[in-house]
Amino acid sequence: MPLHTGHQEPDDHPVTVNPFYAGANPVGGMTEAPPKHRLPDGPLPPATAYQLVHDELMLDGNSRLNLATFVTTWMEPHAAMLMGECRDKNMIDKDEYPRTAELERRCVAMLADLWNAPDPSAAVGCSTTGSSEACMLAGMALKRRWAQRNADRYPGARPNLVMGVNVQVCWDKFCTFWEVEARQVPMEGDRFHLDPQAAAELCDENTIGVVGILGSTFDGSYEPIAELCAALDALQERTGLDIPVHVDGASGAMVAPFVDEELVWDFRLPRVSSINTSGHKFGLVYPGVGWALWRTAAELPEELVFRVNYLGGDMPTFALNFSRPGAQVVAQYYTFLRLGREGYRAVQQTTRQVATGLARRIEALGDFRLITRGDELPVFAFTTAPGVEAYDVFDVSRRMRENGWLLPAYTFPANREDLSVLRVVCRNGFSSDLGDLFLDDLGRLLPELRQQPHPLTRDKSAATGFHH
C-alpha cells in the first residue's frame, strides 16, 4: 500500500478549533480558539459556542457515579420539561408569577403536615436555594429570639449555639458570619455524633439553641432528637433555661417520615421550633432548592421578614437571596404530586435496601469494616479492616476513580481524626445493578492493592477531591 504525504500548509495560523464548528462553510470561519480569560472581541455562532462549552464539560465526572454527593442526579423527563418551562421565572416576583408562589405555599403546607406540625395551617416556612441557606435563616431566627429574651443584657452578652462536631459546614459558617460562639460536642470512641447529655451540659443563659442532625454527613446516622429534647427538658426543670431545638433534616427529614414512621424527631416534640431540609437531596429534585419551616409564626420574629412593593404587590420575604429561579420549586411540587407518600416510601425504601445490601457485600469481602450500615439514611461509611496494612481508604478512593467512581475518602473530626473512612451515598437512580458494577470494580482492585508494599498516599489532604 502506498504511503501518501499530504500537502503541508505553513503553520502561521494553526487551526485550534475544528473549522466545521463555524458552520457548513468553514471558509472565513473561526480558525483559532477564543480566549478563555477575557471576553472575545466579537460574537460566535450559537452552535459554535455550544460545541466549545459542551466539549469542555465532557471532562466532568459522571454525576450518576458520584457516590460522594447527596444531591439528586436523576429526575423524570417530565420534571425536566417543567423546569425548562419555568427557567425564566423569578421566585421572588410573586405578583408576576402568582401560581408559582401558590405552589411554593402548597409545598410548605405539605411539609408542615408531613412533619406533624400541631396546626399545619399555622406553620410558616419558605423555600431557599438549599439547606445551607435554610440553616442560616433558622439560626438567625434563634439568635433574634434569644436577643429578644435577653434585651436587658444584649448586645453585651455573646450568644452561643450547641451542636455536634459532625455538623455540616454551613453551621460553622453561620457561627462565623453572625458572630455566634460554636460549642461543639466532640466525637468519643464509637459515638460519631452528638451526645444529648453532653449537649445539655454545654448550654447556658446565652445559648440560642441546640442543633440536632437527622442524618449525619459523615456516616449517615441519625442523631437522637427525642433524647436531646428530653435532656433539655430536664435542664429546664433544674435551671429554668428554655433552650429550643432546630432539626437539620437536610437529608433525613425526607427519609424518616416515609420509612421510619415510628421515629419521633419532628414537631411532635414541643421543643423542636424549626426544621430544614434539602429538596434537592432526598426530596428528589435537581439542585438547588431547600425548605425552612417554623412550628408557628411565634418562632420567626417578625422583624426578620421584609416587605417590598417595587416588583408590584406587597411581598413578605425572608431569605438571604433575592432573585432566584422558580423552576426548582415547581419541580418540588411536581415530585410531591407525582409520588405522594406511597411513592416516596417506595423510593426511599428501595434506596435503603440497595445501601444495606451493598454494605453487607462490602463487609463480606473481608478487607473492610463497616462504620454504619445504611439502615438510617441510605448512606454507609466503612474503613479498612484490622490487619490491612498494604493500602488505606485513600488508595481505594484513588483507584476507584480510575473506573469513573467518585468514592470519597476523608478523616473524621476532633477526637477521632485517627479514623479515615470511605462513604457511599445511595440516591434515587443508584440501582442494584449499579451497585453490582461498583462491587465488581472494587473486587477487581483488591488483589492489586493487597500487593502494595504500603499505603501509597502520603498527603491525605490531596488524596481525594472530596472535602467537607
FIKELO-207928 format. One line per 8 residues: number of its first residue (from 1); their letters; for each residue z, x, y of N, C-alpha, C. Coordinates in steps of 0.05 Angstrom, whole numbers. Example, Ala and Ser with C-alpha at 12.3 -4.5 7.8 and 13.67 -1.06 7.14 Angstrom:
<sites>
1 = AS = 156/264/-114/156/246/-90/156/264/-66 ~ 142/257/-45/143/273/-21/157/258/1
</sites>
This chain:
<sites>
1 = MPLHTGHQ = 0/17/-24/0/0/0/0/18/25 ~ -19/13/43/-20/30/67/4/25/84 ~ 12/46/98/34/44/117/22/42/145 ~ 28/20/158/17/16/185/38/22/206 ~ 28/35/228/46/41/250/36/24/274 ~ 55/8/285/47/-9/307/45/7/333 ~ 31/-6/353/27/7/379/54/9/393 ~ 61/32/404/86/36/418/83/32/448
9 = EPDDHPVT = 98/13/459/98/9/488/118/27/500 ~ 113/36/525/134/53/538/160/37/542 ~ 182/51/540/208/38/539/220/36/567 ~ 202/28/587/212/26/614/229/1/618 ~ 221/-21/604/234/-47/607/241/-57/579 ~ 263/-48/567/269/-56/540/274/-86/538 ~ 263/-98/517/267/-126/513/294/-130/499 ~ 314/-138/514/341/-141/503/347/-170/495
17 = VNPFYAGA = 329/-188/500/332/-216/492/306/-224/479 ~ 308/-239/457/284/-249/444/267/-264/465 ~ 242/-256/470/227/-268/492/222/-298/487 ~ 223/-307/462/218/-335/457/241/-353/466 ~ 264/-341/473/286/-356/485/276/-369/511 ~ 257/-356/524/249/-365/550/229/-388/548 ~ 221/-396/524/203/-418/521/179/-411/504 ~ 161/-430/501/138/-425/483/120/-403/494
25 = NPVGGMTE = 118/-400/520/102/-380/532/119/-359/544 ~ 124/-336/530/143/-316/540/132/-299/562 ~ 106/-301/568/95/-284/590/109/-291/616 ~ 119/-271/629/134/-276/654/162/-286/650 ~ 170/-289/624/197/-298/619/217/-276/621 ~ 241/-281/611/263/-262/613/259/-239/593 ~ 260/-215/602/257/-192/584/283/-175/582 ~ 303/-182/598/328/-167/598/351/-188/597
33 = APPKHRLP = 372/-180/584/395/-197/583/407/-201/610 ~ 418/-225/616/431/-230/641/457/-214/643 ~ 467/-210/667/492/-195/670/515/-211/658 ~ 535/-197/648/558/-211/635/582/-214/654 ~ 583/-198/675/607/-197/691/602/-204/720 ~ 579/-214/726/573/-225/753/553/-247/749 ~ 551/-265/769/531/-286/767/503/-275/767 ~ 486/-285/750/458/-276/751/445/-283/778
41 = DGPLPPAT = 424/-270/785/411/-275/811/398/-302/812 ~ 388/-312/790/374/-338/791/381/-354/766 ~ 372/-378/765/378/-396/742/362/-388/717 ~ 372/-397/694/359/-394/669/350/-422/659 ~ 330/-423/643/323/-449/630/347/-458/613 ~ 352/-483/611/375/-493/595/375/-484/566 ~ 352/-484/554/350/-475/526/358/-446/523 ~ 350/-430/542/356/-401/541/386/-397/544
49 = AYQLVHDE = 398/-410/564/426/-407/569/442/-416/544 ~ 433/-438/533/446/-449/509/445/-428/486 ~ 422/-417/481/419/-399/458/436/-374/462 ~ 437/-363/487/453/-340/492/483/-345/486 ~ 493/-368/496/521/-374/491/526/-381/461 ~ 508/-395/450/510/-403/421/512/-378/404 ~ 495/-358/409/495/-334/393/521/-319/395 ~ 532/-317/419/557/-303/422/579/-317/407
57 = LMLDGNSR = 579/-343/407/601/-359/394/599/-357/363 ~ 576/-348/353/574/-345/324/594/-325/313 ~ 603/-307/330/622/-286/322/651/-296/321 ~ 656/-320/331/683/-332/328/689/-336/298 ~ 715/-338/292/722/-346/265/716/-375/260 ~ 716/-382/234/711/-409/225/738/-424/228 ~ 738/-444/245/764/-458/250/775/-471/226 ~ 759/-480/207/768/-493/183/783/-474/165
65 = LNLATFVT = 777/-448/168/791/-427/151/814/-414/166 ~ 821/-425/189/843/-415/205/869/-427/195 ~ 884/-412/180/909/-422/168/933/-416/187 ~ 928/-404/210/949/-399/230/953/-423/248 ~ 932/-437/255/935/-458/276/945/-484/264 ~ 961/-498/280/969/-525/274/950/-546/285 ~ 931/-537/301/914/-555/316/891/-566/299 ~ 885/-591/304/865/-605/288/838/-592/290
73 = TWMEPHAA = 825/-588/268/799/-575/267/777/-592/255 ~ 784/-617/248/764/-636/238/770/-664/246 ~ 750/-678/256/752/-707/262/727/-720/252 ~ 728/-746/249/705/-761/241/683/-761/263 ~ 658/-763/255/637/-763/276/640/-784/297 ~ 651/-808/289/654/-829/308/673/-822/330 ~ 694/-806/323/713/-797/344/699/-778/363 ~ 682/-760/352/667/-742/369/648/-757/387
81 = MLMGECRD = 636/-779/377/618/-795/394/634/-807/418 ~ 657/-818/412/673/-830/434/682/-808/454 ~ 689/-785/444/697/-763/462/673/-755/480 ~ 650/-754/468/626/-748/484/620/-769/505 ~ 625/-794/499/621/-815/518/641/-814/541 ~ 664/-802/536/686/-801/556/690/-774/569 ~ 671/-756/564/676/-728/574/677/-726/604 ~ 665/-746/618/665/-744/647/687/-760/660
89 = KNMIDKDE = 705/-772/644/726/-788/656/751/-772/661 ~ 761/-775/686/785/-760/694/809/-778/688 ~ 827/-768/671/850/-784/662/868/-792/685 ~ 869/-776/706/887/-783/728/877/-806/745 ~ 851/-812/744/838/-831/761/839/-859/748 ~ 864/-870/747/868/-895/732/856/-919/746 ~ 852/-918/772/839/-940/786/809/-942/779 ~ 797/-919/776/768/-918/769/763/-923/740
97 = YPRTAELE = 782/-915/723/779/-918/694/803/-934/683 ~ 805/-959/690/829/-975/682/831/-979/652 ~ 809/-980/638/810/-984/609/820/-959/595 ~ 812/-936/604/823/-911/593/853/-910/598 ~ 862/-918/622/890/-919/628/905/-938/610 ~ 892/-960/604/904/-980/586/907/-969/558 ~ 888/-954/548/890/-942/522/913/-922/521 ~ 917/-907/543/940/-889/545/966/-904/542
105 = RRCVAMLA = 968/-926/557/992/-943/557/997/-953/529 ~ 976/-962/515/980/-972/487/989/-950/469 ~ 979/-926/472/988/-903/455/1018/-898/459 ~ 1027/-899/484/1055/-895/490/1072/-917/476 ~ 1063/-942/477/1077/-964/465/1077/-960/434 ~ 1055/-951/423/1054/-947/394/1073/-925/385 ~ 1075/-904/401/1093/-882/394/1122/-890/397 ~ 1128/-906/418/1155/-916/421/1164/-933/398
113 = DLWNAPDP = 1146/-949/388/1152/-965/364/1154/-948/339 ~ 1137/-928/336/1137/-911/313/1163/-895/312 ~ 1173/-887/336/1197/-870/337/1223/-887/341 ~ 1220/-913/337/1244/-930/336/1259/-931/362 ~ 1245/-933/384/1259/-937/410/1273/-964/409 ~ 1298/-965/420/1313/-991/419/1297/-1014/429 ~ 1282/-1010/451/1265/-1030/462/1238/-1017/469 ~ 1219/-1017/451/1194/-1003/457/1181/-1010/484
121 = SAAVGCST = 1185/-1035/493/1173/-1042/518/1187/-1029/542 ~ 1212/-1019/537/1227/-1006/559/1224/-976/558 ~ 1213/-965/537/1209/-936/535/1187/-928/555 ~ 1190/-904/566/1170/-894/584/1159/-869/573 ~ 1133/-863/579/1121/-839/569/1094/-834/582 ~ 1082/-812/575/1057/-804/587/1042/-786/567 ~ 1016/-784/571/1000/-764/557/1002/-738/572 ~ 997/-716/558/997/-690/570/974/-674/558
129 = TGSSEACM = 971/-649/567/950/-632/555/958/-622/528 ~ 983/-624/520/993/-615/495/1023/-615/495 ~ 1035/-605/474/1064/-605/472/1077/-586/492 ~ 1064/-565/499/1076/-546/518/1082/-560/544 ~ 1062/-575/555/1067/-590/579/1087/-611/575 ~ 1086/-625/552/1106/-646/547/1134/-635/546 ~ 1138/-611/534/1164/-598/534/1173/-591/562 ~ 1155/-581/579/1162/-575/606/1172/-599/621
137 = LAGMALKR = 1158/-622/617/1166/-647/630/1193/-656/620 ~ 1198/-655/594/1223/-663/583/1246/-645/593 ~ 1240/-619/595/1261/-600/605/1267/-606/634 ~ 1246/-612/650/1251/-618/678/1268/-643/681 ~ 1263/-663/664/1280/-688/666/1309/-681/658 ~ 1313/-665/638/1340/-657/630/1354/-643/653 ~ 1340/-624/666/1352/-609/687/1359/-626/711 ~ 1341/-645/718/1346/-661/741/1369/-681/736
145 = RWAQRNAD = 1371/-691/712/1393/-709/705/1420/-693/706 ~ 1420/-669/696/1444/-652/698/1451/-647/727 ~ 1431/-641/744/1437/-636/772/1448/-661/786 ~ 1439/-684/778/1449/-709/790/1479/-713/782 ~ 1485/-707/757/1513/-710/747/1531/-689/760 ~ 1520/-667/768/1536/-645/779/1529/-639/808 ~ 1524/-660/823/1515/-656/851/1536/-641/867 ~ 1561/-644/860/1582/-631/875/1583/-600/870
153 = RYPGARPN = 1571/-592/847/1572/-563/840/1544/-550/843 ~ 1523/-566/841/1496/-555/841/1487/-552/870 ~ 1472/-531/878/1459/-511/861/1475/-486/855 ~ 1500/-485/861/1516/-461/856/1518/-455/826 ~ 1520/-475/809/1523/-471/781/1495/-465/769 ~ 1495/-450/747/1470/-443/734/1467/-460/709 ~ 1446/-476/707/1442/-493/683/1434/-476/659 ~ 1440/-486/635/1431/-473/611/1420/-493/591
161 = LVMGVNVQ = 1404/-484/573/1391/-501/552/1397/-487/525 ~ 1407/-503/506/1414/-492/480/1392/-499/460 ~ 1385/-479/444/1363/-483/424/1365/-461/403 ~ 1350/-464/382/1348/-443/362/1329/-421/371 ~ 1333/-397/360/1316/-375/367/1287/-380/357 ~ 1284/-399/339/1258/-405/327/1241/-424/344 ~ 1249/-431/368/1233/-450/384/1206/-438/391 ~ 1187/-456/397/1161/-447/405/1163/-435/433
169 = VCWDKFCT = 1145/-417/439/1147/-401/464/1148/-417/489 ~ 1139/-442/488/1138/-458/512/1167/-463/523 ~ 1187/-463/505/1215/-466/515/1225/-441/529 ~ 1217/-418/520/1223/-394/535/1209/-394/562 ~ 1185/-404/563/1171/-407/589/1185/-426/607 ~ 1194/-449/596/1208/-468/613/1232/-455/625 ~ 1248/-442/609/1273/-430/620/1267/-409/641 ~ 1246/-394/637/1238/-373/657/1228/-386/682
177 = FWEVEARQ = 1210/-405/680/1197/-417/703/1216/-434/720 ~ 1235/-447/706/1252/-466/720/1281/-455/723 ~ 1284/-429/719/1309/-415/723/1332/-428/709 ~ 1329/-431/683/1349/-442/665/1357/-421/645 ~ 1383/-417/641/1392/-397/621/1385/-408/593 ~ 1371/-391/577/1365/-398/549/1388/-389/532 ~ 1402/-407/519/1423/-400/499/1412/-406/472 ~ 1407/-385/456/1393/-388/431/1412/-382/407
185 = VPMEGDRF = 1411/-400/388/1426/-396/363/1409/-378/346 ~ 1420/-354/338/1404/-336/322/1401/-345/293 ~ 1382/-333/279/1380/-337/250/1401/-322/236 ~ 1410/-332/213/1430/-317/197/1423/-321/168 ~ 1420/-298/154/1415/-299/125/1390/-316/119 ~ 1394/-336/102/1372/-354/94/1370/-379/111 ~ 1385/-380/134/1382/-402/153/1363/-392/175 ~ 1340/-405/176/1319/-396/193/1316/-414/218
193 = HLDPQAAA = 1335/-432/223/1333/-448/247/1362/-454/257 ~ 1363/-472/276/1388/-478/290/1410/-489/271 ~ 1434/-479/275/1458/-490/262/1472/-509/281 ~ 1476/-534/273/1487/-554/291/1514/-546/304 ~ 1532/-536/288/1558/-529/298/1556/-506/317 ~ 1540/-486/311/1536/-463/328/1524/-472/355 ~ 1505/-491/354/1493/-502/378/1514/-515/396 ~ 1531/-531/383/1552/-545/399/1571/-525/412
201 = ELCDENTI = 1577/-503/398/1595/-484/410/1584/-469/434 ~ 1557/-469/437/1545/-456/460/1544/-474/484 ~ 1551/-500/481/1549/-519/503/1573/-517/521 ~ 1568/-522/547/1590/-524/566/1581/-544/588 ~ 1596/-545/610/1590/-565/631/1564/-560/645 ~ 1552/-536/641/1526/-530/653/1502/-534/634 ~ 1507/-544/610/1486/-548/591/1470/-573/597 ~ 1444/-570/602/1427/-593/609/1419/-609/584
209 = GVVGILGS = 1419/-596/561/1412/-609/536/1410/-589/513 ~ 1405/-600/490/1400/-584/466/1373/-592/454 ~ 1357/-573/447/1331/-578/435/1332/-576/405 ~ 1324/-596/391/1321/-595/362/1292/-595/355 ~ 1284/-579/336/1256/-576/328/1251/-591/302 ~ 1233/-610/303/1225/-624/279/1200/-611/269 ~ 1204/-589/255/1181/-574/244/1178/-547/258 ~ 1192/-527/247/1193/-500/260/1166/-486/257
217 = TFDGSYEP = 1157/-474/278/1132/-458/277/1133/-436/257 ~ 1157/-425/253/1159/-401/236/1156/-407/207 ~ 1167/-430/198/1166/-434/169/1160/-463/161 ~ 1157/-481/180/1151/-509/174/1174/-527/168 ~ 1199/-516/170/1222/-532/162/1232/-550/185 ~ 1244/-572/178/1257/-590/197/1284/-580/205 ~ 1291/-582/230/1319/-577/238/1335/-603/234 ~ 1361/-601/228/1377/-625/221/1385/-640/247
225 = IAELCAAL = 1368/-657/256/1372/-671/282/1397/-689/281 ~ 1400/-704/259/1423/-722/257/1449/-706/257 ~ 1450/-684/243/1474/-667/242/1479/-655/270 ~ 1458/-648/284/1461/-637/311/1473/-658/329 ~ 1464/-683/328/1475/-704/344/1504/-709/337 ~ 1511/-708/311/1538/-712/302/1557/-691/313 ~ 1547/-666/313/1563/-644/324/1568/-647/354 ~ 1548/-658/368/1551/-662/397/1568/-687/402
233 = DALQERTG = 1567/-707/384/1586/-729/386/1615/-719/384 ~ 1620/-702/365/1647/-691/361/1655/-674/386 ~ 1636/-660/397/1642/-644/421/1650/-662/444 ~ 1636/-685/447/1643/-703/469/1671/-715/464 ~ 1678/-721/440/1705/-732/434/1726/-712/442 ~ 1720/-686/437/1740/-665/443/1742/-658/473 ~ 1719/-657/486/1717/-645/513/1708/-664/534 ~ 1696/-686/526/1684/-705/546/1655/-697/554
241 = LDIPVHVD = 1645/-675/544/1618/-667/551/1597/-684/537 ~ 1579/-696/552/1559/-714/540/1532/-700/543 ~ 1524/-687/521/1500/-669/521/1477/-684/508 ~ 1455/-689/522/1432/-702/510/1416/-684/492 ~ 1401/-695/474/1384/-681/456/1354/-687/461 ~ 1338/-667/463/1309/-671/463/1298/-661/436 ~ 1282/-678/424/1269/-670/398/1241/-660/403 ~ 1237/-635/398/1210/-624/399/1196/-630/372
249 = GASGAMVA = 1182/-652/372/1168/-660/348/1139/-654/349 ~ 1132/-630/360/1104/-622/364/1088/-628/339 ~ 1099/-623/316/1085/-628/291/1098/-650/275 ~ 1125/-648/271/1139/-666/253/1140/-694/262 ~ 1139/-699/288/1141/-727/297/1116/-744/289 ~ 1095/-731/280/1072/-745/269/1070/-741/239 ~ 1091/-731/227/1091/-728/198/1114/-745/186 ~ 1139/-740/196/1163/-753/185/1161/-783/185
257 = PFVDEELV = 1151/-796/206/1151/-826/205/1135/-838/182 ~ 1117/-822/171/1099/-833/150/1108/-824/122 ~ 1118/-801/119/1125/-791/92/1154/-784/88 ~ 1170/-786/109/1199/-782/107/1213/-805/122 ~ 1207/-829/114/1217/-852/129/1247/-855/129 ~ 1260/-844/108/1289/-846/106/1303/-825/124 ~ 1288/-806/135/1300/-786/152/1305/-797/180 ~ 1330/-795/189/1337/-806/215/1337/-782/235
265 = WDFRLPRV = 1319/-782/253/1316/-760/272/1308/-769/300 ~ 1301/-794/304/1287/-804/328/1306/-820/346 ~ 1295/-840/359/1311/-856/378/1332/-873/365 ~ 1332/-874/338/1354/-887/324/1381/-873/330 ~ 1379/-848/337/1403/-832/344/1407/-836/374 ~ 1429/-848/383/1433/-854/411/1432/-829/429 ~ 1438/-806/418/1439/-781/434/1411/-770/440 ~ 1391/-779/425/1364/-769/430/1353/-784/454
273 = SSINTSGH = 1348/-768/475/1339/-780/501/1309/-779/504 ~ 1296/-759/491/1267/-756/494/1255/-742/470 ~ 1230/-747/466/1215/-735/443/1187/-728/453 ~ 1177/-706/443/1149/-699/448/1134/-694/422 ~ 1108/-697/423/1091/-690/400/1064/-680/410 ~ 1050/-667/393/1022/-659/398/1003/-678/384 ~ 988/-693/400/968/-709/388/947/-692/375 ~ 943/-668/384/922/-650/373/932/-634/350
281 = KFGLVYPG = 956/-639/340/965/-626/315/964/-647/293 ~ 986/-655/283/985/-675/261/981/-703/272 ~ 977/-706/298/966/-731/309/937/-734/304 ~ 924/-713/294/897/-713/283/875/-716/304 ~ 879/-705/328/859/-706/349/852/-677/357 ~ 827/-673/364/819/-647/374/836/-640/399 ~ 839/-614/405/855/-606/428/840/-614/454 ~ 856/-621/475/884/-619/477/896/-645/488
289 = VGWALWRT = 914/-656/472/929/-679/481/957/-678/469 ~ 977/-684/485/1005/-686/476/1017/-711/488 ~ 1042/-716/479/1056/-740/488/1085/-734/493 ~ 1096/-745/514/1125/-743/520/1135/-771/525 ~ 1157/-778/511/1169/-804/513/1199/-801/519 ~ 1209/-820/535/1238/-822/541/1248/-849/531 ~ 1273/-849/522/1285/-873/510/1283/-897/529 ~ 1290/-893/554/1287/-914/574/1280/-900/600
297 = AAELPEEL = 1275/-916/621/1269/-905/647/1292/-889/659 ~ 1317/-895/649/1340/-882/660/1340/-852/653 ~ 1327/-844/631/1326/-816/623/1305/-800/639 ~ 1289/-813/654/1268/-800/670/1274/-805/700 ~ 1286/-786/714/1293/-790/742/1269/-798/758 ~ 1272/-818/774/1250/-830/790/1238/-809/809 ~ 1254/-791/820/1244/-772/840/1224/-752/828 ~ 1222/-751/801/1202/-733/788/1175/-747/786
305 = VFRVNYLG = 1174/-772/791/1149/-787/789/1136/-789/817 ~ 1112/-780/819/1098/-780/844/1078/-803/845 ~ 1074/-814/868/1055/-836/871/1033/-827/891 ~ 1008/-831/883/986/-824/900/967/-848/903 ~ 954/-849/926/936/-871/931/908/-862/940 ~ 904/-835/941/879/-826/952/856/-826/932 ~ 861/-835/907/839/-840/889/834/-870/886 ~ 848/-885/902/846/-914/900/870/-925/884
313 = GDMPTFAL = 882/-947/892/904/-958/878/930/-943/884 ~ 950/-950/869/977/-937/872/984/-927/844 ~ 982/-900/840/985/-889/813/1010/-872/811 ~ 1029/-880/794/1052/-863/788/1042/-841/769 ~ 1050/-816/774/1042/-794/756/1065/-775/752 ~ 1070/-767/728/1089/-746/721/1075/-726/703 ~ 1067/-704/714/1051/-685/700/1051/-658/715 ~ 1046/-636/700/1042/-611/713/1013/-608/722
321 = NFSRPGAQ = 995/-620/707/967/-620/715/961/-646/730 ~ 939/-645/744/930/-670/758/904/-679/743 ~ 882/-668/750/857/-676/736/857/-664/708 ~ 849/-681/689/845/-672/662/828/-693/647 ~ 815/-685/625/796/-704/612/811/-727/599 ~ 797/-750/599/808/-773/585/798/-776/557 ~ 780/-758/549/768/-761/522/788/-759/500 ~ 807/-741/502/827/-737/480/845/-761/478
329 = VVAQYYTF = 852/-773/500/869/-797/499/854/-820/485 ~ 829/-823/491/812/-843/478/811/-837/448 ~ 807/-811/441/806/-803/413/833/-809/399 ~ 855/-805/413/881/-812/401/883/-842/395 ~ 875/-858/413/876/-887/408/857/-895/385 ~ 833/-883/385/815/-887/363/828/-881/336 ~ 842/-858/335/854/-849/310/877/-868/302 ~ 894/-876/321/914/-896/315/902/-921/304
337 = LRLGREGY = 881/-931/317/868/-956/309/854/-952/282 ~ 842/-930/278/826/-924/254/844/-922/229 ~ 866/-908/232/882/-902/208/905/-921/204 ~ 919/-929/225/943/-945/222/964/-930/207 ~ 986/-943/201/1008/-930/187/1000/-920/160 ~ 986/-938/145/979/-930/117/959/-907/117 ~ 940/-907/136/921/-885/137/935/-859/143 ~ 953/-859/163/968/-834/170/984/-826/146
345 = RAVQQTTR = 997/-845/132/1013/-838/109/996/-824/88 ~ 972/-835/83/954/-823/63/946/-795/70 ~ 939/-791/96/931/-764/105/954/-744/103 ~ 977/-751/113/1000/-733/114/1010/-727/85 ~ 1010/-748/68/1019/-743/41/1000/-725/26 ~ 974/-728/31/954/-711/18/957/-682/28 ~ 961/-678/54/964/-650/63/989/-638/52 ~ 1011/-654/49/1035/-643/37/1031/-636/8
353 = QVATGLAR = 1016/-653/-7/1011/-646/-35/995/-621/-37 ~ 975/-617/-20/959/-593/-20/977/-569/-14 ~ 995/-572/5/1013/-549/13/1032/-542/-10 ~ 1046/-562/-21/1065/-556/-42/1052/-546/-67 ~ 1028/-556/-74/1014/-546/-97/1005/-518/-94 ~ 994/-511/-70/985/-484/-65/1009/-465/-64 ~ 1031/-474/-53/1055/-456/-52/1064/-449/-80 ~ 1065/-469/-98/1073/-464/-126/1055/-444/-140
361 = RIEALGDF = 1029/-447/-135/1010/-429/-148/1011/-401/-137 ~ 1017/-398/-111/1021/-371/-100/1046/-358/-111 ~ 1067/-374/-114/1092/-364/-126/1087/-355/-155 ~ 1070/-369/-169/1064/-363/-197/1049/-337/-200 ~ 1037/-327/-179/1023/-301/-181/1042/-278/-187 ~ 1067/-282/-179/1088/-262/-185/1092/-241/-164 ~ 1073/-239/-145/1075/-218/-124/1089/-228/-99 ~ 1095/-254/-98/1105/-265/-73/1130/-282/-78
369 = RLITRGDE = 1146/-284/-56/1170/-301/-56/1167/-322/-34 ~ 1171/-347/-41/1168/-368/-21/1193/-370/-3 ~ 1188/-373/22/1209/-378/42/1213/-408/45 ~ 1191/-422/48/1191/-452/47/1169/-461/28 ~ 1169/-486/21/1151/-496/0/1132/-518/9 ~ 1130/-523/36/1112/-543/45/1120/-571/41 ~ 1146/-576/34/1155/-603/28/1168/-617/52 ~ 1166/-605/76/1173/-619/101/1147/-620/118
377 = LPVFAFTT = 1143/-603/137/1115/-601/147/1098/-591/124 ~ 1072/-598/123/1054/-587/103/1047/-558/110 ~ 1068/-542/112/1066/-514/121/1086/-498/103 ~ 1078/-474/95/1097/-458/80/1094/-429/87 ~ 1116/-414/85/1116/-385/90/1124/-371/65 ~ 1113/-347/62/1120/-331/38/1119/-301/45 ~ 1133/-285/30/1133/-256/34/1129/-243/7 ~ 1127/-217/7/1124/-202/-18/1149/-203/-34
385 = APGVEAYD = 1146/-204/-60/1169/-206/-78/1184/-179/-79 ~ 1210/-180/-87/1225/-155/-91/1210/-137/-111 ~ 1208/-112/-106/1195/-94/-124/1166/-88/-116 ~ 1154/-104/-98/1127/-99/-89/1129/-79/-66 ~ 1120/-54/-71/1122/-33/-52/1095/-21/-44 ~ 1074/-28/-58/1048/-16/-52/1035/-28/-27 ~ 1042/-53/-21/1030/-66/2/1050/-85/14 ~ 1044/-94/39/1061/-114/52/1045/-137/62
393 = VFDVSRRM = 1058/-156/76/1044/-180/84/1021/-174/104 ~ 1024/-153/119/1004/-146/139/978/-136/125 ~ 982/-122/103/958/-114/87/944/-138/76 ~ 959/-158/66/947/-182/55/932/-197/77 ~ 944/-200/101/931/-214/123/904/-200/130 ~ 905/-173/132/881/-158/140/859/-162/119 ~ 866/-160/94/846/-162/73/835/-190/70 ~ 852/-210/73/842/-238/72/823/-244/95
401 = RENGWLLP = 827/-231/117/808/-235/140/780/-225/133 ~ 778/-206/115/751/-197/106/736/-219/93 ~ 750/-239/82/737/-261/69/735/-286/87 ~ 742/-282/112/739/-304/131/765/-320/136 ~ 787/-314/120/811/-329/123/828/-317/145 ~ 837/-334/164/856/-325/184/884/-332/175 ~ 897/-313/161/923/-317/149/943/-301/165 ~ 960/-314/181/978/-299/200/1000/-285/185
409 = AYTFPANR = 1006/-261/194/1029/-245/185/1046/-238/209 ~ 1072/-241/207/1089/-237/231/1118/-233/222 ~ 1134/-222/239/1162/-218/234/1178/-241/245 ~ 1201/-247/233/1219/-267/244/1234/-256/268 ~ 1247/-274/284/1261/-264/308/1289/-253/302 ~ 1304/-250/323/1330/-237/323/1347/-244/299 ~ 1360/-224/289/1377/-224/265/1362/-225/239 ~ 1336/-231/239/1320/-230/215/1294/-216/220
417 = EDLSVLRV = 1294/-197/238/1270/-182/244/1261/-165/220 ~ 1279/-163/200/1272/-148/176/1253/-164/158 ~ 1250/-190/163/1235/-208/146/1207/-212/158 ~ 1186/-203/143/1158/-207/151/1146/-227/131 ~ 1131/-246/142/1120/-267/124/1091/-272/130 ~ 1079/-287/112/1053/-299/116/1057/-329/117 ~ 1041/-344/132/1045/-372/134/1018/-387/131 ~ 1019/-409/116/995/-426/112/1001/-453/123
425 = VCRNGFSS = 983/-462/141/984/-489/153/963/-506/139 ~ 971/-527/125/951/-545/112/947/-569/130 ~ 924/-571/142/917/-592/160/898/-612/147 ~ 894/-635/160/873/-653/150/847/-639/150 ~ 833/-639/128/808/-624/125/811/-599/108 ~ 837/-590/105/842/-567/86/846/-580/59 ~ 825/-582/44/825/-597/18/836/-579/-4 ~ 841/-592/-27/850/-577/-51/828/-558/-60
433 = DLGDLFLD = 802/-565/-54/781/-547/-61/782/-521/-44 ~ 787/-524/-18/790/-501/-1/815/-485/-10 ~ 836/-499/-19/859/-485/-29/853/-468/-54 ~ 835/-479/-71/826/-464/-94/812/-438/-86 ~ 794/-441/-66/779/-418/-57/797/-397/-45 ~ 817/-406/-29/837/-388/-18/851/-373/-39 ~ 861/-387/-60/876/-374/-81/858/-355/-97 ~ 833/-362/-101/815/-344/-115/812/-318/-100
441 = DLGRLLPE = 808/-320/-73/805/-296/-57/830/-279/-57 ~ 853/-292/-56/878/-278/-56/882/-264/-83 ~ 876/-278/-105/879/-266/-131/861/-242/-136 ~ 837/-243/-125/818/-220/-128/828/-196/-113 ~ 843/-200/-91/852/-177/-75/876/-163/-88 ~ 892/-177/-103/917/-166/-112/914/-140/-129 ~ 895/-139/-148/892/-113/-163/887/-89/-145 ~ 871/-93/-124/866/-71/-106/891/-64/-89
449 = LRQQPHPL = 905/-85/-80/929/-80/-64/950/-66/-80 ~ 952/-72/-106/973/-60/-123/968/-31/-127 ~ 943/-22/-123/936/6/-128/940/23/-103 ~ 948/11/-81/953/27/-57/977/46/-61 ~ 977/69/-48/1000/87/-51/1024/76/-35 ~ 1018/61/-14/1040/50/3/1026/30/22 ~ 1042/13/36/1030/-5/56/1015/11/76 ~ 991/2/83/973/17/100/976/11/129
457 = TRDKSAAT = 989/-11/135/992/-20/163/1018/-8/175 ~ 1015/12/192/1038/24/204/1047/10/229 ~ 1028/2/246/1034/-12/271/1033/-42/265 ~ 1057/-53/261/1058/-82/254/1048/-100/276 ~ 1052/-92/302/1043/-108/324/1013/-111/325 ~ 999/-91/314/970/-91/315/958/-100/289 ~ 975/-108/270/965/-114/243/949/-139/242 ~ 955/-158/259/941/-183/259/937/-193/287
465 = GFHH = 917/-209/291/912/-221/317/931/-244/324 ~ 947/-252/304/965/-275/309/991/-267/321 ~ 998/-281/342/1024/-276/355/1037/-303/363 ~ 1063/-305/362/1077/-329/371/1078/-329/401
</sites>
